[in-house]
């Protein structure tokens, strides 16, 4: 067999390639080119930049690239020239086998606009394959009785090339007995036949050696040879005959291995051994012989491998029927493969975005993909769909390309990501489908301010708290993510009682916890109103405010304050009068106290802690009023000492005490007379001093009564007679106090004052306390009491040696 020549032919093919590339054609987005096979890598195919109407440098800027469906890339784009060049060796026979035209289709993608352009390149054949026989040597047996003109079919040669480069003719070496006749089939194939030109004589020559040469029409011509060994036999002069020269059968591609698809039959009119027919399958360079098996005895053709419509739509089987001596006849079996829906659609993702901002406008392209089904007809009709209720849709483009685009604005706070399932379903029965998943992350933008769960807050802190104590914790939620959701807290500047708010309260900017910077005093202020601002870290930042009312809770930190009776400035004890004729329940005086605390801490109760005469007086639990518990007796001491305790209801409770001195007498002179008789002077000097003091006290009393009468005269106006004044002045010392009770208006005036007398047996220490208003029945503040003290502060008139000192705790 002749070997193929060196590829010096390529130098002559390149100008031809340029000529073919110039014949490209565009129509409805399709560009056509032509290129011969087996040219060098990088050979020019066509000017893509020119055909697209673009300059070569623009192709790189616009991201122009080749996309194809899962096959080896045969072509490439030259980045500088914008030309379409070969990416490697191209073998037409490997791509298209014996097809008359070999077309390679792919697409050009322009990434900036996502436009698709279809390209079709025809691969033209060159004479790179020599004809080849299935066997190197063929043995033919022929009877010596065979007459001239007898024809013996020979093995055909196969040339992988097509057209004029394919098999064109056969030649037989010169000899005396045989000639070569070539028959043409309906499909244009040539079949060589060996023709007996003259009778054979086995005794003269038992074997004839011939050489059959197959030639193609290429330039240069390539050839292949097969040796023929003719064995001369006796008497077998009839070859088997098939019932038909060509068999046709259609087989679905899903038939299992071992299925019988056809039985061929050949008969031989000879008898005996010469009529025994055996069937054989001719070997061919393609894979047909590996797909089918021909049983030599029965003529049954069975499947040895699964059929695949997508690999080959039909198969040609060359079969022979040979009798016992070796005469044979040939027939052809054409097997048409029927398509079944055995291929699901296939996805080829061209461009996919993994993230998209949530403010992207409707129509934003998320993905560009191609869907292909290897089946044909209705089985290859593909429909793509998306699940309902998704903000996306599919837009169909050319060559089964689809765009996945948005239909509305996205909201990351509602859905932060989408797992988009694209379903491609073919039109077969039953239908097959394939799902592709596109994971899309929605990128956040700062479109949500921080939000507090409540419109306002209230917090409580007890007074006397520790500095730095945690008061309250606020938390604002921001549905954004990362920096857009990072919240910081601050206080709105304000002032409290002239001081900045920041001197009282601070806030942790990261976690929103408020801290006390000072110890609060409920008695100073009871609540604070402040505003807290929550701000995120987005660009630009967003914020929101919330109000917080901070209430100071009262603690029992103030002891009750006794307003009445007040403590004299010299430390002596005042005296309250109780007439001896007082009935049980007589109001002697009233202890008045207040507590600066509030609530239960300011709820006061009074009790008699100590009394010089137990059972004589009682104190109202809630009023502080001192009443006589029984009638006064003559044996009761003139001076009674009472210790009254005032206690609040805090935890723990705080209390204060006051000592009251009650003088049992009807009037001040009675008090002085009774006190004067309590003890005789210890010595003459003391007696004289006591006398002086008694005289002074009487004088002061007279002056007081005169002052009262003057006030009465001014009040009544009609009593301005000198006689009344002289009589009052002359008899003041001798009249008892009870004589004034019957006068209109005087009793009411006298009842507004109390006479406090403090006397002791030691007259040197006796004092007189001038009259002062009695507020026993009215609860007033200390300030108001100070404003109404139009008389001098009370001074002790008499101090008992055994009297209890005034105390408060």
ROLO-906017 format. One record per residue (C-alpha): residue in three letters; x, y, z. Coordinates in steps of 0.001 Angstrom, whole numbers, padded with zeros to 6 digits, always signed. Example, Ala and Ser with C-alpha at 12.3 -4.5 7.8 and 13.67 -1.06 7.14 Angstrom:
Ala+012300-004500+007800
Ser+013670-001060+007140
! end
This chain:
Unk+000000+000000+000000
Unk+001374+003442-000879
Unk+002121+005827+001992
Unk+000651+009385+001933
Unk+003023+012141+000764
Unk+004472+014815+003026
Unk+002333+017814+003759
Unk+003938+020065+001196
Unk+000414+020554-000025
Unk-000364+022951+002842
Unk+001698+025750+001341
Unk-000535+025733-001698
Unk-003736+025455+000385
Unk-003260+028613+002444
Unk-003983+031059-000417
Unk-006988+028941-001204
Unk-008049+029189+002472
Unk-007868+032985+002289
Unk-009983+032909-000838
Unk-012621+030722+000848
Unk-012658+032860+004001
Unk-013510+035883+001871
Unk-016687+034156+000756
Unk-018298+034253+004219
Unk-021894+035259+004384
Unk-023969+037019+007045
Unk-027660+036785+007358
Unk-029834+037045+010445
Unk-026654+037053+012608
Unk-024920+034097+010840
Unk-021303+034307+009534
Unk-020000+031587+007232
Unk-016377+030670+006519
Unk-014537+027822+004862
Unk-011192+026282+005764
Unk-009365+023116+004620
Unk-008518+020429+007133
Unk-005032+019701+008500
Unk-003757+023286+008200
Unk-001342+024641+010777
Unk-002444+025969+014137
Unk-003086+029705+013997
Unk-004016+029713+010324
Unk-006336+032495+009203
Unk-010025+031600+008851
Unk-011891+034909+008717
Unk-011810+038538+009892
Unk-014346+038603+012754
Unk-013649+042237+013680
Unk-014355+043397+010130
Unk-017470+041287+009810
Unk-018800+042642+013107
Unk-018032+046182+012028
Unk-015558+046743+014846
Unk-011914+047654+015123
Unk-009621+044879+016312
Unk-008671+046517+019675
Unk-012349+046997+020505
Unk-012896+043212+020558
Unk-010790+042824+023703
Unk-012410+045810+025377
Unk-015912+044482+024731
Unk-015024+040980+025878
Unk-015677+039174+022596
Unk-015079+035447+022981
Unk-016051+032106+021466
Unk-018600+029869+023201
Unk-019429+026347+022137
Unk-021313+023420+023590
Unk-018952+021038+025309
Unk-016649+020187+022370
Unk-012970+020746+021868
Unk-012322+024304+020818
Unk-011235+024202+017160
Unk-010947+027934+016580
Unk-009720+030962+018465
Unk-009836+034742+018184
Unk-006548+036531+017532
Unk-006555+039411+020083
Unk-004501+041816+017978
Unk-005881+041339+014500
Unk-009425+040320+015445
Unk-009163+037366+013056
Unk-010636+033908+013504
Unk-007759+031388+013440
Unk-007417+027655+013941
Unk-006743+026543+017522
Unk-005147+023220+016533
Unk-005176+020361+014092
Unk-008508+019813+012357
Unk-009293+016348+011008
Unk-012360+016389+008833
Unk-012712+012592+008911
Unk-012718+012614+012700
Unk-015374+015320+012823
Unk-017734+014362+010011
Unk-016692+010915+008755
Unk-018193+010402+005270
Unk-020603+013330+005286
Unk-020679+015273+002048
Unk-020322+018580+003909
Unk-018565+019076+007229
Unk-019917+022095+009111
Unk-018720+023329+012513
Unk-021053+025707+014307
Unk-020260+027874+017316
Unk-021173+031270+018727
Unk-019409+034566+019301
Unk-020362+036279+022619
Unk-019973+040004+023136
Unk-019878+040189+026948
Unk-020577+043876+027445
Unk-023952+043651+025665
Unk-024385+039874+025961
Unk-025125+039634+022227
Unk-024685+036290+020475
Unk-023521+035838+016853
Unk-023627+032481+015084
Unk-020614+031288+013065
Unk-020548+028386+010623
Unk-017208+027076+009309
Unk-017086+024471+006570
Unk-014139+022077+006812
Unk-013112+021132+003280
Unk-011455+017847+002522
Unk-007847+017345+001379
Unk-006382+014111+000111
Unk-004822+012933+003344
Unk-006109+009361+003375
Unk-005167+006576+000959
Unk-007688+003877+000025
Unk-007478+000845+002312
Unk-008748-002712+001920
Unk-010295-004582+004757
Unk-007809-007441+004334
Unk-004314-007460+003002
Unk-004748-010791+001169
Unk-007873-012333-000313
Unk-008199-015952-001206
Unk-010597-016843-004025
Unk-011486-020376-004956
Unk-012788-021099-008449
Unk-013695-024251-010238
Unk-011753-025203-013248
Unk-015028-025784-015044
Unk-015894-022181-014757
Unk-016431-020643-018150
Unk-015010-017406-019405
Unk-016909-014342-018323
Unk-017484-015634-014804
Unk-017434-012807-012278
Unk-016057-012952-008767
Unk-016910-010000-006445
Unk-013789-008748-004648
Unk-013277-006963-001358
Unk-013882-003230-001689
Unk-011491-000601-000497
Unk-012501+002286+001776
Unk-011205+005842+001509
Unk-011930+008185+004421
Unk-011779+011189+002128
Unk-014773+012379+000127
Unk-015408+013782-003306
Unk-012594+013518-005818
Unk-010202+012713-002970
Unk-012208+009566-002324
Unk-011963+006210-004028
Unk-012123+006654-007816
Unk-011021+003426-009526
Unk-009494-000049-009211
Unk-006632-001607-011219
Unk-005588-005232-011604
Unk-002099-006292-012454
Unk-001796-007670-016020
Unk-002382-011455-016380
Unk-003671-013965-018918
Unk-006751-015284-017174
Unk-008416-012465-015351
Unk-009563-008934-015926
Unk-011143-006353-013649
Unk-014620-004899-014020
Unk-015861-002192-011660
Unk-019594-001880-010901
Unk-021237+001246-009459
Unk-023967+000963-006860
Unk-027033+003141-006455
Unk-025199+005107-003780
Unk-022251+005755-006108
Unk-019912+003280-004451
Unk-017685+001206-006733
Unk-017470-002561-006420
Unk-014597-004446-008120
Unk-015273-007766-009763
Unk-012734-010266-011003
Unk-013712-011490-014527
Unk-012497-014780-015865
Unk-011259-014176-019378
Unk-010362-017744-020261
Unk-010888-021173-018774
Unk-008622-022319-016027
Unk-006671-025500-015960
Unk-005956-026646-012471
Unk-003386-029135-013691
Unk-001554-026373-015464
Unk-001676-023845-012622
Unk-003389-024417-009274
Unk-003006-020900-007897
Unk-002987-017487-009494
Unk-001555-014462-007633
Unk-003076-011118-008485
Unk-002684-007599-007088
Unk-005737-005318-006854
Unk-004967-001609-006572
Unk-007460+001059-005391
Unk-006783+004666-006498
Unk-008285+007969-005389
Unk-008548+011176-007418
Unk-006384+013427-005309
Unk-003324+015330-006329
Unk-001067+013499-005898
Unk-002967+010256-006296
Unk-002936+007928-003293
Unk-003476+004187-003560
Unk-003899+000984-001613
Unk-003386-002644-002617
Unk-004732-006041-001746
Unk-003249-009350-002792
Unk-005614-011866-004391
Unk-004804-015538-004263
Unk-006961-017500-006727
Unk-007271-021189-005940
Unk-008662-023319-008759
Unk-011238-025901-007633
Unk-013159-028495-009285
Unk-016854-028361-010378
Unk-018303-025632-008124
Unk-019594-023309-010708
Unk-022456-021521-008831
Unk-022127-018896-006135
Unk-024787-018311-003434
Unk-027440-015670-004164
Unk-029165-013359-001571
Unk-032913-012946-001721
Unk-032377-009213-002316
Unk-029264-007224-003043
Unk-029947-004621-000292
Unk-031778-005009+002999
Unk-033367-002157+004958
Unk-034347-002290+008620
Unk-035279+000352+011219
Unk-034279-000207+014860
Unk-035105+002021+017881
Unk-031952+003078+019692
Unk-033130+001709+023028
Unk-033170-001942+021940
Unk-031170-004110+024357
Unk-027999-005989+023467
Unk-028698-009359+021851
Unk-031813-008227+020017
Unk-032209-009846+016579
Unk-032862-007129+014065
Unk-032784-009072+010757
Unk-032187-012489+009173
Unk-030588-012598+005721
Unk-030875-015579+003397
Unk-028726-016735+000451
Unk-029215-019891-001672
Unk-026814-021944-003826
Unk-028166-024076-006718
Unk-025281-026423-006334
Unk-025588-029586-004365
Unk-023759-031112-001468
Unk-020714-029420-000147
Unk-020787-026857-002936
Unk-024215-025737-001743
Unk-023374-025262+001933
Unk-023695-021499+002520
Unk-021991-019575+005303
Unk-022505-015870+006096
Unk-019778-013420+006876
Unk-019650-009736+007769
Unk-017073-007646+006029
Unk-014760-005734+008270
Unk-014801-001986+007851
Unk-012652+000807+009327
Unk-015578+002268+011271
Unk-017225+000798+014369
Unk-020106-000886+012555
Unk-018554-004338+012847
Unk-018428-003883+016634
Unk-022119-003007+016890
Unk-023601-005945+014964
Unk-022949-009688+014820
Unk-023822-011890+011833
Unk-024268-015544+012707
Unk-022530-017560+009984
Unk-024931-020480+009965
Unk-028336-018796+010360
Unk-027785-015370+008820
Unk-029244-013642+011945
Unk-027961-010154+012664
Unk-028003-009248+016373
Unk-026901-006252+018457
Unk-023611-006560+020321
Unk-023611-002976+021564
Unk-026260-000398+022328
Unk-027290+001867+019487
Unk-027057+005613+019922
Unk-028978+007826+017562
Unk-026894+010806+018634
Unk-023659+009071+017529
Unk-024887+007529+014256
Unk-028262+007797+012619
Unk-027714+004805+010301
Unk-025308+001896+009777
Unk-024267+000061+006603
Unk-023357-003614+006971
Unk-021594-005390+004076
Unk-022303-009115+004237
Unk-021185-012116+002199
Unk-022684-015511+001505
Unk-020040-018135+000724
Unk-020609-021718-000350
Unk-018502-024664+000651
Unk-015873-024370-002010
Unk-015604-020636-001453
Unk-017830-018965-004028
Unk-019452-015907-002509
Unk-021948-013206-003194
Unk-022369-009850-001440
Unk-025307-007826-000134
Unk-025742-004686+001944
Unk-027841-004176+005048
Unk-028800-000580+005872
Unk-029845-000157+009516
Unk-031719+003058+010270
Unk-031566+004058+013951
Unk-034820+005499+015292
Unk-034549+008215+017909
Unk-036128+007738+021337
Unk-036238+010332+024071
Unk-033237+009071+026021
Unk-031358+012348+026492
Unk-032346+015011+028944
Unk-031671+018655+028084
Unk-028181+019916+028929
Unk-027276+023317+030370
Unk-024216+025323+029354
Unk-023803+028357+031596
Unk-022146+031129+029622
Unk-022228+033932+032194
Unk-023548+033940+035786
Unk-023596+036734+038375
Unk-023237+035537+041941
Unk-024257+038836+043556
Unk-026495+041747+042633
Unk-027268+044950+044613
Unk-030746+045081+046048
Unk-031447+048398+044302
Unk-030750+046983+040834
Unk-033429+048066+038331
Unk-035835+045573+036767
Unk-034347+043875+033736
Unk-030892+043352+035253
Unk-029286+040286+033624
Unk-028366+037625+036183
Unk-027265+034761+033900
Unk-026879+033807+030253
Unk-027074+030118+029407
Unk-027649+027723+026526
Unk-029858+024631+026583
Unk-029311+021725+024180
Unk-030933+018323+023706
Unk-029036+015648+021769
Unk-032286+014062+020650
Unk-034079+015177+017497
Unk-037508+016293+016385
Unk-040117+016624+019072
Unk-037743+015044+021571
Unk-035377+017992+021147
Unk-038037+020695+021560
Unk-037055+022388+024852
Unk-039145+024555+027138
Unk-037492+026426+030051
Unk-039379+027564+033136
Unk-038885+029131+036587
Unk-040784+028552+039856
Unk-043680+030873+040543
Unk-043499+033912+042839
Unk-039877+034710+042045
Unk-038826+038198+040890
Unk-037142+036761+037806
Unk-038072+035778+034269
Unk-036466+034084+031275
Unk-035897+035827+027947
Unk-035210+033625+024923
Unk-032391+034557+022549
Unk-030894+032916+019449
Unk-029724+029285+019273
Unk-031523+028244+022461
Unk-029766+030933+024513
Unk-031723+032318+027444
Unk-031285+035322+029732
Unk-032294+035231+033389
Unk-033365+038796+034303
Unk-035043+040506+037268
Unk-038671+041612+037049
Unk-038683+044016+039988
Unk-036412+045600+042562
Unk-035030+043170+045159
Unk-035164+043576+048935
Unk-032282+041974+050847
Unk-034103+042379+054164
Unk-036923+040225+052811
Unk-034762+037672+050963
Unk-030982+037854+051317
Unk-030363+035208+048672
Unk-032159+033200+046032
Unk-031578+029627+044966
Unk-033080+029913+041503
Unk-034023+026619+039887
Unk-034261+026711+036088
Unk-036069+023677+034645
Unk-035524+022633+031032
Unk-038063+020075+029737
Unk-038087+018446+026314
Unk-041126+017488+024219
Unk-040658+013714+024358
Unk-043140+011202+025699
Unk-042434+010686+028481
Unk-040803+014069+028861
Unk-037292+014390+030337
Unk-036117+017398+032274
Unk-032959+018858+033761
Unk-032644+021423+036522
Unk-029929+024024+036882
Unk-029443+025980+040108
Unk-028304+029590+040175
Unk-027289+030819+043626
Unk-027763+034603+043780
Unk-026683+036689+046753
Unk-028483+040028+047183
Unk-025905+042669+048152
Unk-027011+045034+050903
Unk-027364+048808+050653
Unk-028049+051062+053627
Unk-031790+051573+053181
Unk-033005+050874+056729
Unk-032350+053031+059813
Unk-031919+051360+063202
Unk-035272+050801+064909
Unk-036095+050509+068599
Unk-038738+047944+069592
Unk-040671+050620+071556
Unk-041505+054249+070908
Unk-040402+055205+074421
Unk-038896+053587+077493
Unk-039073+054007+081246
Unk-036348+053029+083696
Unk-036129+053078+087460
Unk-033141+053525+089751
Unk-033124+053813+093525
Unk-031589+056928+094980
Unk-028195+056778+096647
Unk-027067+054425+093902
Unk-023412+053597+093328
Unk-021543+055625+090771
Unk-021035+053683+087550
Unk-024052+051449+088196
Unk-025846+050090+085168
Unk-029264+051697+084765
Unk-030861+050356+081616
Unk-029975+048664+078345
Unk-031361+049753+074984
Unk-031018+047823+071771
Unk-031938+048937+068272
Unk-032262+046475+065423
Unk-031051+047254+061905
Unk-032224+044746+059271
Unk-029284+045655+057013
Unk-026022+043696+057159
Unk-022322+044222+057957
Unk-021393+047902+058399
Unk-024899+048996+057451
Unk-026189+047079+060499
Unk-023440+048117+062954
Unk-025268+050359+065430
Unk-023697+052911+067794
Unk-025548+054723+070563
Unk-025292+058277+071887
Unk-027171+060669+074178
Unk-028701+063897+072921
Unk-027047+066835+074653
Unk-029242+068437+077339
Unk-028936+070065+080746
Unk-030404+069134+084117
Unk-030652+071871+086776
Unk-028017+073850+084932
Unk-025569+070941+084608
Unk-024963+069004+081367
Unk-026747+065682+081090
Unk-023415+063979+080414
Unk-022417+064676+084034
Unk-025288+062488+085227
Unk-025653+059735+082617
Unk-023317+058032+080131
Unk-024014+055374+077493
Unk-021890+052575+076071
Unk-021748+053415+072376
Unk-021440+049772+071323
Unk-024003+047922+073439
Unk-026416+050733+074461
Unk-026086+050274+078252
Unk-026700+053444+080330
Unk-024587+054097+083424
Unk-025064+056496+086346
Unk-022153+058912+086774
Unk-023378+060213+090124
Unk-025451+059165+093096
Unk-029001+060425+092591
Unk-031051+062092+095337
Unk-034811+061627+095182
Unk-035286+064803+097172
Unk-033250+066746+094574
Unk-035126+065593+091482
Unk-037408+062666+090837
Unk-037076+061959+087110
Unk-034919+062657+084057
Unk-036070+062919+080458
Unk-033413+062016+077888
Unk-033135+061032+074225
Unk-031001+058159+072913
Unk-029825+058152+069285
Unk-029011+054916+067428
Unk-026930+055374+064263
Unk-025679+052749+061819
Unk-022308+052776+060014
Unk-023623+052927+056473
Unk-022777+055534+053869
Unk-024597+057780+054397
Unk-025453+056746+057979
Unk-029083+056483+059104
Unk-030328+057064+062637
Unk-033398+057082+064876
Unk-034213+058453+068323
Unk-036124+057144+071314
Unk-037087+058856+074558
Unk-036227+057458+077979
Unk-037757+058604+081248
Unk-035549+057770+084210
Unk-037455+057677+087497
Unk-035572+058028+090806
Unk-036990+055673+093422
Unk-037187+056952+096957
Unk-035162+055296+099710
Unk-035729+055773+103419
Unk-032752+058061+103985
Unk-034411+060938+105915
Unk-035499+060806+109581
Unk-038796+062469+110490
Unk-038443+066215+111172
Unk-040452+067573+114138
Unk-041968+070962+113379
Unk-043822+071384+116643
Unk-043010+071699+119411
Unk-039835+073432+118397
Unk-036619+073180+120332
Unk-035831+076373+122295
Unk-032539+077951+121440
Unk-031155+077628+124973
Unk-031946+073918+125254
Unk-034803+074288+127768
Unk-038108+072460+127509
Unk-041367+074314+126770
Unk-044450+073811+128902
Unk-047955+072906+127706
Unk-050928+073794+129987
Unk-053576+071279+130927
Unk-056368+072526+133237
Unk-057110+070355+136225
Unk-060702+070312+135216
Unk-059856+068668+131853
Unk-062022+065718+130987
Unk-060627+062459+129489
Unk-059790+063052+125810
Unk-058906+066703+126355
Unk-056523+067904+123637
Unk-053404+069082+125368
Unk-051185+069689+122362
Unk-050229+068184+119027
Unk-046878+066924+117825
Unk-046364+067936+114204
Unk-043667+066204+112106
Unk-042836+065767+108406
Unk-040596+063368+106453
Unk-038768+064494+103282
Unk-039129+061012+101841
Unk-042269+059894+099993
Unk-044733+057075+099980
Unk-044429+054540+102745
Unk-041113+056086+103756
Unk-043004+059299+104660
Unk-045925+057613+106389
Unk-045492+058675+110072
Unk-046840+057168+113245
Unk-046682+058584+116763
Unk-046409+056793+120046
Unk-045779+057689+123650
Unk-042349+056416+124423
Unk-042077+057530+128069
Unk-044267+059365+130574
Unk-043665+060494+134167
Unk-047237+059420+134939
Unk-048100+056332+132889
Unk-051720+056157+131783
Unk-052384+059870+132210
Unk-051840+060871+128561
Unk-052225+059186+125179
Unk-050857+060055+121733
Unk-052810+059629+118479
Unk-051112+056986+116305
Unk-051509+058926+113068
Unk-052403+062469+114247
Unk-049755+063075+116930
Unk-052418+064654+119172
Unk-051743+064431+122915
Unk-054961+063818+124858
Unk-055659+063176+128511
Unk-056420+059511+129019
Unk-058307+060073+132288
Unk-059489+062871+134529
Unk-056800+064784+136375
Unk-056529+064162+140103
Unk-055207+066326+142862
Unk-052472+063844+143503
Unk-051184+064181+139979
Unk-047942+066117+139849
Unk-048015+069668+138550
Unk-045402+068973+135935
Unk-045688+065967+133632
Unk-042870+064939+131284
Unk-043739+063057+128067
Unk-041368+061593+125474
Unk-043118+061168+122100
Unk-041480+059107+119310
Unk-042223+059780+115629
Unk-041361+056851+113288
Unk-041714+056369+109532
Unk-042561+053085+107766
Unk-039434+052697+105684
Unk-037169+049673+105671
Unk-035426+049987+108009
Unk-037639+052543+109807
Unk-036179+055847+111050
Unk-037501+057808+114048
Unk-037145+061004+116085
Unk-038283+061891+119615
Unk-039428+065051+121352
Unk-039875+065704+125085
Unk-043015+067542+126146
Unk-043549+069160+129557
Unk-047180+069539+130549
Unk-048058+071842+133432
Unk-051353+071019+135163
Unk-052915+074393+136070
Unk-055777+076605+135007
Unk-053685+079751+134393
Unk-050180+081092+134492
Unk-050574+082679+137938
Unk-051775+079315+139220
Unk-048708+077807+137717
Unk-046520+080317+139475
Unk-048325+079888+142812
Unk-048221+076144+142638
Unk-044600+076113+141639
Unk-043742+078590+144418
Unk-045195+076286+147014
Unk-043350+073278+145801
Unk-040244+074035+147861
Unk-039262+076449+150620
Unk-036239+078622+150110
Unk-033110+076848+151108
Unk-031595+080000+152561
Unk-032504+083681+152917
Unk-030671+084718+149819
Unk-032573+082189+147724
Unk-035906+083293+149289
Unk-035277+086916+148421
Unk-034297+086031+144899
Unk-037397+083932+144494
Unk-039552+086769+145720
Unk-038029+089107+143204
Unk-038668+086663+140455
Unk-042288+086141+141469
Unk-042849+089891+141505
Unk-041249+090197+138101
Unk-043415+087384+136756
Unk-046548+089015+138113
Unk-045568+092302+136549
Unk-044978+090668+133203
Unk-048352+088926+133451
Unk-050051+092194+134175
Unk-048360+093827+131258
Unk-049508+090925+129072
Unk-053102+091242+130251
Unk-052999+094972+129636
Unk-051738+094324+126152
Unk-054598+091907+125599
Unk-057165+094427+126815
Unk-055726+097109+124544
Unk-056037+094808+121604
Unk-059602+094032+122677
Unk-060440+097721+122866
Unk-059063+098361+119435
Unk-061007+095370+118107
Unk-064364+096413+119655
Unk-063935+100216+119150
Unk-066993+101049+121271
Unk-065243+100274+124505
Unk-062945+103288+124510
Unk-063833+104596+127915
Unk-061128+105636+130300
Unk-063056+104062+133170
Unk-062786+100639+131641
Unk-059108+101118+131059
Unk-058409+102356+134611
Unk-060443+099570+136148
Unk-058622+097038+134069
Unk-055247+098572+134991
Unk-056023+098841+138695
Unk-057454+095326+139155
Unk-055322+093330+136760
Unk-053174+091715+139399
Unk-056066+090517+141496
Unk-058362+089148+138822
Unk-058262+085486+137905
Unk-057785+084507+134289
Unk-061246+082981+134140
Unk-062859+086437+134366
Unk-061800+087088+130794
Unk-063452+084055+129347
Unk-066874+085607+129155
Unk-065832+088591+127111
Unk-066849+088548+123429
Unk-063883+087650+121211
Unk-061321+087450+124001
Unk-061616+083759+124530
Unk-060968+083108+120838
Unk-057942+085359+120984
Unk-056545+083710+124069
Unk-057024+080282+122613
Unk-054615+081220+119820
Unk-051822+081512+122320
Unk-050415+079235+124922
Unk-048508+080255+128007
Unk-045385+078243+128484
Unk-043884+078451+131926
Unk-040794+076652+133076
Unk-040174+076907+136774
Unk-037905+075153+139178
Unk-037444+075234+142862
Unk-034111+076867+142224
Unk-035343+080361+141352
Unk-031976+081425+140065
Unk-032561+079235+137036
Unk-036182+080186+136481
Unk-037155+081727+133101
Unk-040231+083190+131551
Unk-041351+082201+128094
Unk-043377+084862+126324
Unk-046568+083899+124520
Unk-046273+082483+121000
Unk-048841+081218+118465
Unk-050156+077704+118957
Unk-050170+075747+115692
Unk-051095+072470+117231
Unk-054093+072076+114974
Unk-052442+073145+111732
Unk-049611+071342+109836
Unk-047351+074037+108415
Unk-043808+074177+107206
Unk-040912+075402+109211
Unk-040478+078366+106876
Unk-044038+079579+107465
Unk-043563+079220+111186
Unk-040495+081382+111051
Unk-042383+084108+109136
Unk-045188+084218+111753
Unk-042913+084541+114815
Unk-043793+088158+115443
Unk-043012+087632+119141
Unk-039672+086765+120600
Unk-038511+083179+120742
Unk-039704+081357+123818
Unk-037408+081536+126790
Unk-037388+079161+129706
Unk-038978+080550+132857
Unk-038308+077670+135115
Unk-036263+074525+134657
Unk-036849+071444+136729
Unk-033753+069716+137918
Unk-035274+066386+137180
Unk-036647+067337+133733
Unk-035785+065163+130714
Unk-033471+066897+128279
Unk-034791+067557+124736
Unk-033540+064971+122306
Unk-034039+064055+118668
Unk-032594+061070+116816
! end
